[in-house]
Amino acid sequence: MAESFGTDPAGYDRARPEYPAELVARIVGDRTAPAVLDIGCGTGIAGRQFQAAGGTVLGVEPDARMAGHARAHGLPVEVATFEDWQPNGRTFDVLIAAQSWHWVDPVAGLRKAAGVLRPGGRFALFGHVFEPPAEIARPFAEAYRRVVPDSPFGQGSGRRPVEVYQAGYAKIAESLRESGGFHDVEQWRFDWQRDYTRDEWLALLPTTGGIAPLRPEQRAEILAAVGAAIDTVGGGFTMEYVTLAATAVRD
């Protein structure tokens, strides 16, 4: 699944939403021109936002295709998993992992993060909750069960409550506390909205983990069902986004 996101990096970059400006500002804080390490930077969506906020950003990304797209749009990237990446004495004021920390070994990852983050630096792991309205989620789940009957992605109504995601970030926060290298451990939540047309949502779905690895004919059947559902509600809908974060300061 992790390797499937790089099949269309340009499409991924176009379809995926940015992160709330308030989140970026809160992570940067009062730091002037912070050195930022973007772990699993993908195509550079978050990294470019931190560049715009005044940071000097370096990305680490295991997929060379995603890294190439990020470089083409102005983000320096070194191709490696975070666990294997060699800092060579470099340290940073801010470490971020945008929608990517679940791909990192949690024990080795925290150990490395503590080693490259300067004292007083902030470590922030964050991501979006992708849960569309029930009128869109239900037909998605039904189609997914037909196409991939044994997959967990098609279970239930197709919508998971935000509390499920919050519990995951609570576990990350607890691991930061238990690591002994961080203090001021917090969980943040940002609620916001974005309107989607039919075509915009159907462009985003193939960038998600449940759709990206599927065969073209499987993907087409699911997207057709979702497209028909969006047509029945007027050709578009408002997505109630939640962006969650777990963050801490280096001892």
Backbone torsions as a table, in degrees:
resi	resn	phi	psi	omega
1	MET	NA	-41.6	-178.4
2	ALA	-60.4	-35.4	-177.9
3	GLU	-79.1	-12.2	-175.8
4	SER	-76.5	-21.5	-175.2
5	PHE	-69.0	-23.7	-176.3
6	GLY	-85.0	2.6	-178.8
7	THR	-67.4	-28.6	178.9
8	ASP	-142.7	73.7	-176.2
9	PRO	-62.3	-35.1	179.8
10	ALA	-65.6	-42.6	177.6
11	GLY	-64.5	-39.7	176.7
12	TYR	-59.7	-46.5	-176.8
13	ASP	-65.9	-36.9	179.1
14	ARG	-69.7	-39.9	-169.9
15	ALA	-85.2	-33.2	-174.6
16	ARG	-73.2	136.8	-179.7
17	PRO	-75.7	155.3	171.8
18	GLU	-73.6	177.9	179.3
19	TYR	-100.9	152.8	-176.8
20	PRO	-55.8	135.8	179.4
21	ALA	-59.2	-33.4	179.3
22	GLU	-63.4	-37.3	177.6
23	LEU	-63.5	-48.1	-179.0
24	VAL	-60.4	-46.2	-178.7
25	ALA	-62.8	-38.3	-178.7
26	ARG	-69.2	-36.5	177.9
27	ILE	-67.9	-45.3	-179.4
28	VAL	-66.3	-39.0	179.7
29	GLY	63.0	-137.3	-179.1
30	ASP	-95.5	15.5	179.6
31	ARG	-72.9	136.4	177.0
32	THR	-101.4	123.2	-180.0
33	ALA	50.1	55.3	-179.1
34	PRO	-68.0	148.4	171.0
35	ALA	-83.3	119.3	-173.1
36	VAL	-117.0	131.9	172.4
37	LEU	-107.5	122.8	-178.4
38	ASP	-103.3	107.2	-174.8
39	ILE	-85.8	121.9	-176.0
40	GLY	65.1	54.8	-168.7
41	CYS	-70.2	-14.5	-179.3
42	GLY	60.1	-131.0	179.9
43	THR	-86.9	0.7	175.0
44	GLY	95.1	20.2	-177.5
45	ILE	-60.7	-53.9	179.4
46	ALA	-70.3	-39.9	-178.1
47	GLY	-57.7	-41.2	178.8
48	ARG	-66.4	-33.4	176.9
49	GLN	-65.6	-37.6	178.6
50	PHE	-74.7	-29.9	170.5
51	GLN	-62.1	-44.5	-179.9
52	ALA	-64.1	-25.8	178.4
53	ALA	-84.9	5.4	175.9
54	GLY	102.3	1.5	-177.9
55	GLY	-82.9	153.5	168.9
56	THR	-98.0	110.4	-166.0
57	VAL	-110.2	135.3	170.2
58	LEU	-119.6	129.2	177.3
59	GLY	-98.4	148.3	170.6
60	VAL	-122.9	123.1	-173.2
61	GLU	-146.7	126.4	-177.9
62	PRO	-75.4	-21.8	-177.3
63	ASP	-93.4	114.1	-176.6
64	ALA	-63.0	-29.1	179.6
65	ARG	-69.1	-43.8	177.1
66	MET	-65.9	-42.3	179.9
67	ALA	-61.5	-40.2	179.3
68	GLY	-61.9	-39.4	178.2
69	HIS	-66.0	-42.6	179.2
70	ALA	-61.7	-42.9	178.7
71	ARG	-62.2	-41.2	-179.2
72	ALA	-63.4	-18.6	179.3
73	HIS	-111.3	24.7	167.2
74	GLY	92.8	10.3	-180.0
75	LEU	-108.4	117.4	175.6
76	PRO	-64.1	133.6	-176.8
77	VAL	-138.0	139.6	171.1
78	GLU	-111.0	130.7	-174.2
79	VAL	-86.8	113.0	179.0
80	ALA	-177.7	157.8	165.0
81	THR	-71.7	156.2	-179.9
82	PHE	-62.7	-36.0	-179.4
83	GLU	-63.3	-35.9	-177.0
84	ASP	-94.0	-12.9	-177.3
85	TRP	-62.5	140.4	-178.0
86	GLN	-105.7	110.6	-179.3
87	PRO	-71.1	-23.9	178.7
88	ASN	50.8	46.8	175.8
89	GLY	84.7	-5.9	-179.4
90	ARG	-76.5	141.9	175.8
91	THR	-129.9	164.2	-170.1
92	PHE	-137.6	155.0	176.6
93	ASP	-84.0	-29.2	-176.5
94	VAL	-139.1	135.0	170.9
95	LEU	-117.9	131.4	176.3
96	ILE	-126.5	151.0	171.6
97	ALA	-138.2	103.4	-174.9
98	ALA	-98.0	106.6	178.0
99	GLN	60.5	31.5	-171.6
100	SER	-138.0	-14.1	-171.6
101	TRP	-65.7	-24.9	180.0
102	HIS	-67.9	-11.3	176.1
103	TRP	-91.8	-4.9	-175.0
104	VAL	-101.5	139.2	173.5
105	ASP	-59.3	120.8	-170.8
106	PRO	-65.4	-34.2	-178.5
107	VAL	-77.0	-53.5	179.6
108	ALA	-63.9	-35.5	-179.3
109	GLY	-64.6	-46.2	179.5
110	LEU	-65.2	-37.3	178.8
111	ARG	-63.2	-44.3	179.8
112	LYS	-68.3	-40.9	179.7
113	ALA	-58.5	-44.0	179.5
114	ALA	-64.2	-30.5	-178.0
115	GLY	-76.9	-24.4	-176.6
116	VAL	-107.2	-5.3	179.5
117	LEU	-94.5	127.9	-179.0
118	ARG	-68.1	151.1	175.5
119	PRO	-53.3	132.6	-176.7
120	GLY	85.4	-5.8	178.8
121	GLY	-76.5	157.3	-177.3
122	ARG	-105.4	136.5	174.2
123	PHE	-110.0	123.8	-177.5
124	ALA	-133.0	124.8	177.3
125	LEU	-116.9	125.9	-172.5
126	PHE	-149.1	163.9	180.0
127	GLY	-172.7	165.1	179.9
128	HIS	-89.5	152.5	167.5
129	VAL	-97.0	111.7	-178.1
130	PHE	-94.7	82.3	179.6
131	GLU	-129.0	98.9	-179.1
132	PRO	-73.1	172.4	177.4
133	PRO	-57.3	157.0	-177.0
134	ALA	-57.6	-34.5	-178.7
135	GLU	-63.8	-22.5	178.0
136	ILE	-98.9	-38.8	-175.7
137	ALA	-69.1	-37.7	-176.4
138	ARG	-64.6	-49.9	176.6
139	PRO	-62.4	-32.3	175.4
140	PHE	-60.2	-48.4	-177.8
141	ALA	-64.1	-40.6	179.6
142	GLU	-63.0	-44.2	179.0
143	ALA	-66.2	-38.4	-178.3
144	TYR	-65.6	-38.5	178.8
145	ARG	-64.8	-35.8	177.4
146	ARG	-66.8	-42.8	-172.5
147	VAL	-81.8	-42.1	-178.2
148	VAL	-131.0	76.5	-169.8
149	PRO	-62.0	-25.1	-176.1
150	ASP	-95.7	4.7	-175.8
151	SER	-87.0	142.3	176.1
152	PRO	-68.3	-17.7	-177.0
153	PHE	-67.0	-21.7	-178.6
154	GLY	-99.3	8.0	-175.1
155	GLN	-75.8	150.1	173.6
156	GLY	64.5	-145.0	-175.3
157	SER	-85.2	-4.6	-175.9
158	GLY	86.2	-2.3	178.4
159	ARG	-120.4	130.4	173.4
160	ARG	-107.1	136.9	-180.0
161	PRO	-64.9	151.8	-177.8
162	VAL	-60.9	-24.6	179.7
163	GLU	-62.1	-29.4	177.4
164	VAL	-64.3	-43.5	178.6
165	TYR	-68.8	-40.2	179.3
166	GLN	-61.5	-36.2	178.0
167	ALA	-63.6	-37.1	177.6
168	GLY	-64.6	-41.7	178.6
169	TYR	-71.7	-28.4	175.1
170	ALA	-64.9	-36.4	177.0
171	LYS	-66.0	-40.0	176.9
172	ILE	-62.8	-44.8	179.1
173	ALA	-60.1	-41.0	179.7
174	GLU	-65.0	-37.4	178.5
175	SER	-66.4	-33.9	175.8
176	LEU	-64.7	-42.1	178.3
177	ARG	-63.3	-45.2	-174.6
178	GLU	-72.4	-19.7	-177.6
179	SER	-67.5	-23.9	179.0
180	GLY	81.2	-0.4	-177.3
181	GLY	-107.1	1.3	-173.1
182	PHE	-135.8	155.3	173.1
183	HIS	-135.8	179.5	-177.6
184	ASP	51.2	48.4	179.0
185	VAL	-75.4	129.4	-177.0
186	GLU	-140.0	160.0	169.1
187	GLN	-118.6	133.1	-179.2
188	TRP	-116.8	153.7	177.0
189	ARG	-138.7	135.6	178.4
190	PHE	-129.3	123.1	178.9
191	ASP	-105.3	132.9	-179.3
192	TRP	-156.9	171.6	-176.3
193	GLN	-126.7	153.8	170.7
194	ARG	-149.0	134.3	176.4
195	ASP	-84.6	138.0	178.4
196	TYR	-123.6	136.3	165.7
197	THR	-83.4	170.9	177.0
198	ARG	-56.5	-49.3	-176.2
199	ASP	-66.3	-36.8	-179.6
200	GLU	-65.6	-41.5	-179.9
201	TRP	-70.6	-38.2	179.0
202	LEU	-69.4	-21.5	173.6
203	ALA	-78.1	-31.2	-179.6
204	LEU	-76.8	-39.6	-174.4
205	LEU	-52.9	-43.4	179.9
206	PRO	-65.9	-9.0	177.1
207	THR	-90.6	0.9	-178.5
208	THR	-96.7	158.1	-173.1
209	GLY	-63.4	-27.8	-179.3
210	GLY	-76.0	-25.5	-174.8
211	ILE	-103.5	-39.1	-171.9
212	ALA	-52.8	-40.9	-176.1
213	PRO	-81.1	-5.2	-173.9
214	LEU	-72.7	159.9	173.8
215	ARG	-69.5	154.3	-177.1
216	PRO	-54.4	-41.0	-178.1
217	GLU	-69.8	-32.8	176.0
218	GLN	-67.4	-45.4	-179.7
219	ARG	-60.8	-42.9	-176.8
220	ALA	-62.9	-39.7	-179.3
221	GLU	-65.9	-42.0	-179.8
222	ILE	-67.4	-43.7	-179.1
223	LEU	-65.4	-35.0	178.0
224	ALA	-63.6	-41.4	179.4
225	ALA	-65.9	-42.0	179.1
226	VAL	-67.6	-41.0	178.0
227	GLY	-60.1	-41.7	178.0
228	ALA	-63.7	-37.7	178.5
229	ALA	-65.3	-40.1	178.8
230	ILE	-66.7	-37.0	176.9
231	ASP	-59.3	-37.8	-177.5
232	THR	-69.8	-19.3	178.6
233	VAL	-104.6	18.2	173.1
234	GLY	103.2	8.5	175.9
235	GLY	89.2	6.9	178.1
236	GLY	-173.7	171.8	-179.7
237	PHE	-158.9	166.9	176.5
238	THR	-101.8	123.4	178.3
239	MET	-90.1	123.1	175.8
240	GLU	-90.4	93.7	-177.0
241	TYR	-80.7	147.6	165.9
242	VAL	-127.1	128.8	174.5
243	THR	-112.6	123.7	-177.4
244	LEU	-110.5	151.9	179.9
245	ALA	-145.0	146.5	166.1
246	ALA	-118.7	132.5	-171.9
247	THR	-145.9	154.1	-180.0
248	ALA	-157.2	165.4	179.8
249	VAL	-111.6	138.6	-178.4
250	ARG	-71.5	133.9	176.7
251	ASP	-60.8	NA	NA
